[in-house]
Amino acid sequence: MLGQTMLADLALTCTRCGAPLDSSDRKLSMRTPDGLRHAYECDCEAITITVSADPEPARGTLPRRE
């Protein structure tokens, strides 16, 4: 149950001022072999980067070996 509680508490917020961010704040997205990255710009001009696990490798790359 702890994992579910932690996920319920996740929120996309600015790393500097704590303001909530949404898709309209997203300025850049980039797929890498390790997942999808998004860069968000807050009104305070800070940049927040998120990383999403992505099971599909980026085009033109090989899957990582475990």
Buried (B, 14 or more C-beta within 10 A) or exposed (E): EEEEEEEEEEEBBBEEEEEEBEEEBBEEEEBEEBBBBBBBBBEEEBBBEBEEEBEEBBEEEEEEEE
